[in-house]
């Protein structure tokens, strides 16, 4: 077993008297695609926010690449190779696709405001290098035709792809995806699933995603964590999770889960 890329250890997250995450532990192996699933309100996005630094858990640890990042700020986690997309698209809607991706290079920019402000010498060389990286991502995600379009004018599915592109511009070691296929039609989902697999296989990026489309989860994930009311109720391969009676009960209810168990038997 290799050292996990990410470990959540006994994470507890509360909001006043409400416990969103209760004593959740799991590990993500490097170079893999892991999924977090669960019914609405299960605490999936809250857990992702704790990993990315949006929220700070009251108890437990977040270990990334062998380092405790529990108390680190979001930008500090990003500089160490952690990037994410959001459930609600968080792009700069009045800027072009190209400019949004260049913003995603901010952690790799070393020239200061003065040098960067003059397109000459080190500032020029650095911008050329960043543009080459961004253009490669544009080709990779097949968005050449919209590279100079204003993001706010694009269809929803394309905006989701641009948000993935901006996350990739950070050159992450671990990519967190919060419902990357929400609101997409079947063709758009197929394309996004292909891009996630290619990101994982061709770029060597570890992926941890939240997704409600069980077909996609079962097809591309190697391991699945299931939450219900903030508690981890299952952790295993897609096939193991699919057969787990606790998961069936959480998704289907007691009576339907019993029927499903009889039908499988």
C-alpha positions as CSV (number, residue, x, y, z in Angstrom):
1,X,0.0,0.0,0.0
2,X,1.4,3.4,-0.9
3,X,1.1,6.4,1.3
4,X,-2.4,8.0,0.9
5,X,-2.5,11.3,-1.1
6,X,-5.2,12.5,1.3
7,X,-6.4,11.3,4.8
8,X,-9.3,12.5,6.8
9,X,-9.0,11.4,10.4
10,X,-12.0,11.6,12.7
11,X,-13.2,14.9,11.2
12,X,-16.0,16.6,13.1
13,X,-17.6,19.8,11.8
14,X,-20.4,21.6,13.6
15,X,-22.4,24.7,12.8
16,X,-23.9,25.9,16.1
17,X,-26.0,23.0,17.4
18,X,-25.9,21.2,14.0
19,X,-23.3,18.5,13.4
20,X,-22.6,18.4,9.6
21,X,-19.8,15.9,9.8
22,X,-19.4,13.4,12.6
23,X,-16.2,11.5,13.2
24,X,-15.5,10.8,9.5
25,X,-12.3,9.0,8.4
26,X,-11.2,7.8,5.0
27,X,-8.1,7.8,2.8
28,X,-7.5,8.6,-0.9
29,X,-4.8,6.6,-2.7
30,X,-2.5,8.6,-5.1
31,X,-3.3,8.3,-8.8
32,X,-6.9,7.1,-8.2
33,X,-10.4,8.4,-8.7
34,X,-12.5,8.3,-5.5
35,X,-16.1,9.4,-5.0
36,X,-18.1,10.7,-2.1
37,X,-21.8,10.0,-2.4
38,X,-24.9,10.2,-0.2
39,X,-28.5,11.6,-0.2
40,X,-29.1,15.3,-0.2
41,X,-28.0,16.9,3.1
42,X,-25.6,14.1,3.9
43,X,-22.7,16.5,4.4
44,X,-20.7,15.8,1.2
45,X,-20.0,19.4,0.3
46,X,-19.3,20.3,3.9
47,X,-16.6,17.6,3.9
48,X,-15.1,18.9,0.7
49,X,-15.1,22.4,2.2
50,X,-13.2,21.1,5.2
51,X,-10.6,19.5,3.0
52,X,-10.1,22.6,0.8
53,X,-10.0,25.0,3.8
54,X,-13.3,26.8,3.3
55,X,-14.4,25.4,6.7
56,X,-12.1,24.4,9.7
57,X,-13.2,21.3,11.5
58,X,-13.6,21.5,15.3
59,X,-12.0,18.1,15.7
60,X,-9.9,15.7,13.6
61,X,-7.1,16.1,11.0
62,X,-6.8,16.6,7.3
63,X,-3.5,15.1,6.0
64,X,-2.4,15.9,2.5
65,X,0.8,14.4,1.0
66,X,1.9,13.4,4.5
67,X,1.5,16.9,5.9
68,X,-1.2,18.1,8.4
69,X,-3.1,20.9,6.6
70,X,-6.0,21.1,9.0
71,X,-5.1,24.7,10.1
72,X,-3.8,25.9,6.8
73,X,-5.6,28.6,4.8
74,X,-7.1,27.7,1.4
75,X,-4.4,29.5,-0.6
76,X,-1.7,27.6,1.4
77,X,-3.4,24.3,0.5
78,X,-3.6,25.4,-3.2
79,X,0.1,26.2,-3.3
80,X,0.8,22.6,-2.1
81,X,-1.2,21.1,-5.0
82,X,-4.8,21.0,-4.0
83,X,-7.4,22.5,-6.4
84,X,-11.2,22.3,-6.6
85,X,-14.3,23.1,-8.6
86,X,-17.6,24.2,-7.0
87,X,-21.2,23.0,-6.9
88,X,-22.3,26.4,-8.0
89,X,-20.0,27.7,-10.8
90,X,-17.5,30.2,-9.4
91,X,-16.0,31.8,-12.5
92,X,-15.4,35.4,-13.5
93,X,-18.5,35.7,-15.7
94,X,-17.4,39.0,-17.4
95,X,-14.0,37.8,-18.4
96,X,-13.0,35.6,-21.3
97,X,-12.3,31.8,-20.9
98,X,-8.6,32.5,-21.6
99,X,-8.4,35.2,-18.8
100,X,-10.2,32.9,-16.3
101,X,-7.6,30.2,-17.0
102,X,-4.7,32.6,-16.6
103,X,-6.0,33.6,-13.2
104,X,-5.8,30.0,-12.3
105,X,-2.0,30.3,-12.8
106,X,-1.6,32.7,-9.9
107,X,0.2,30.4,-7.5
108,X,2.8,29.8,-10.2
109,X,3.5,33.5,-10.9
110,X,6.8,34.7,-9.4
111,X,7.3,38.1,-11.0
112,X,6.0,41.0,-8.8
113,X,3.5,43.7,-9.8
114,X,6.2,45.9,-11.2
115,X,7.9,43.3,-13.4
116,X,4.6,41.8,-14.4
117,X,3.2,45.2,-15.3
118,X,5.8,45.7,-18.0
119,X,5.7,43.2,-20.8
120,X,9.4,43.0,-21.0
121,X,12.2,40.7,-19.8
122,X,11.2,38.3,-16.9
123,X,7.6,39.5,-17.0
124,X,7.3,38.7,-20.7
125,X,9.0,35.3,-20.4
126,X,6.8,34.3,-17.5
127,X,3.6,35.3,-19.2
128,X,4.5,33.4,-22.4
129,X,5.2,30.3,-20.3
130,X,1.9,30.6,-18.5
131,X,0.0,31.1,-21.8
132,X,1.6,27.9,-23.2
133,X,0.3,25.9,-20.2
134,X,-3.1,27.4,-20.5
135,X,-3.3,26.8,-24.3
136,X,-2.3,23.1,-23.6
137,X,-5.3,22.8,-21.2
138,X,-7.6,24.5,-23.7
139,X,-6.6,21.8,-26.3
140,X,-6.8,19.0,-23.7
141,X,-10.4,19.9,-22.8
142,X,-11.4,20.8,-26.4
143,X,-12.5,24.3,-25.8
144,X,-10.5,26.1,-28.5
145,X,-13.6,27.5,-30.1
146,X,-14.6,29.4,-27.0
147,X,-11.2,30.5,-25.7
148,X,-11.9,34.2,-26.3
149,X,-15.6,34.1,-25.4
150,X,-17.0,35.8,-22.4
151,X,-17.7,33.1,-19.8
152,X,-21.2,34.5,-18.9
153,X,-22.4,34.0,-22.5
154,X,-21.6,30.3,-22.6
155,X,-23.9,27.4,-22.1
156,X,-24.0,25.8,-18.6
157,X,-22.2,22.7,-19.7
158,X,-19.3,24.6,-21.2
159,X,-19.0,26.8,-18.1
160,X,-18.5,23.6,-16.1
161,X,-15.8,22.6,-18.4
162,X,-14.1,26.0,-18.1
163,X,-14.2,25.7,-14.3
164,X,-12.4,22.3,-14.6
165,X,-9.9,23.9,-17.0
166,X,-9.2,26.7,-14.4
167,X,-8.6,24.1,-11.7
168,X,-6.2,22.2,-14.0
169,X,-4.3,25.5,-14.6
170,X,-3.2,25.2,-11.0
171,X,-1.4,21.9,-11.9
172,X,-3.0,20.1,-8.9
173,X,-1.8,16.9,-7.4
174,X,-5.3,16.4,-6.0
175,X,-8.4,17.6,-7.7
176,X,-11.6,18.1,-5.8
177,X,-14.8,18.1,-7.9
178,X,-18.1,19.1,-6.4
179,X,-20.8,17.6,-8.6
180,X,-19.0,18.2,-11.9
181,X,-21.9,16.8,-14.0
182,X,-24.8,18.5,-12.2
183,X,-27.3,20.0,-14.7
184,X,-25.7,18.4,-17.8
185,X,-27.4,16.4,-20.5
186,X,-26.3,12.8,-21.3
187,X,-23.8,13.9,-24.0
188,X,-22.2,16.6,-21.8
189,X,-21.9,14.0,-18.9
190,X,-20.2,11.6,-21.2
191,X,-17.7,14.2,-22.3
192,X,-17.0,15.3,-18.7
193,X,-16.5,11.7,-17.6
194,X,-14.0,11.2,-20.4
195,X,-12.1,14.4,-19.4
196,X,-12.0,13.3,-15.7
197,X,-10.6,9.9,-16.7
198,X,-8.0,11.6,-19.0
199,X,-7.0,14.0,-16.3
200,X,-6.4,11.1,-14.0
201,X,-4.6,8.8,-16.4
202,X,-2.8,11.2,-18.7
203,X,-1.9,13.9,-16.2
204,X,-1.5,11.7,-13.2
205,X,-3.9,13.7,-11.1
206,X,-5.7,12.1,-8.1
207,X,-9.4,12.9,-8.2
208,X,-11.9,13.1,-5.3
209,X,-15.4,13.9,-6.5
210,X,-18.9,14.3,-5.3
211,X,-21.4,13.1,-7.8
212,X,-25.1,12.1,-7.8
213,X,-25.1,10.2,-11.1
214,X,-24.6,6.7,-9.8
215,X,-23.9,5.4,-13.3
216,X,-20.9,7.7,-13.6
217,X,-19.7,6.9,-10.0
218,X,-19.8,3.1,-10.6
219,X,-18.1,3.4,-14.0
220,X,-15.1,5.6,-13.2
221,X,-14.4,5.4,-9.5
222,X,-12.2,2.8,-7.9
223,X,-13.4,3.5,-4.3
224,X,-16.5,5.1,-2.9
225,X,-17.3,6.8,0.5
226,X,-20.9,7.0,1.4
227,X,-22.2,9.6,3.9
228,X,-25.6,9.9,5.5
229,X,-26.6,12.6,8.0
230,X,-22.9,13.5,8.3
231,X,-21.8,9.9,9.2
232,X,-19.8,7.6,7.1
233,X,-21.9,4.5,6.5
234,X,-19.8,2.7,3.8
235,X,-16.3,2.8,2.3
236,X,-15.3,0.3,-0.4
237,X,-15.3,-0.5,-4.1
238,X,-18.3,0.6,-6.2
239,X,-19.5,-3.0,-6.2
240,X,-19.2,-3.4,-2.4
241,X,-21.0,-0.1,-1.8
242,X,-23.8,-1.0,-4.2
243,X,-24.5,-4.2,-2.3
244,X,-24.2,-2.6,1.2
245,X,-27.6,-2.8,3.0
246,X,-26.9,0.5,4.9
247,X,-26.4,2.3,1.6
248,X,-29.6,0.7,0.1
249,X,-31.5,1.8,3.2
250,X,-30.1,5.4,3.0
251,X,-31.1,5.7,-0.6
252,X,-34.2,3.6,-0.9
253,X,-35.7,3.5,2.6
254,X,-36.2,0.4,4.8
255,X,-39.0,-1.4,2.8
256,X,-37.5,-0.8,-0.6
257,X,-34.0,-1.8,0.6
258,X,-35.5,-5.1,1.9
259,X,-37.1,-5.7,-1.5
260,X,-33.8,-4.9,-3.3
261,X,-32.1,-7.4,-1.0
262,X,-34.6,-10.1,-1.8
263,X,-34.4,-9.4,-5.5
264,X,-30.5,-9.6,-5.5
265,X,-30.7,-12.8,-3.5
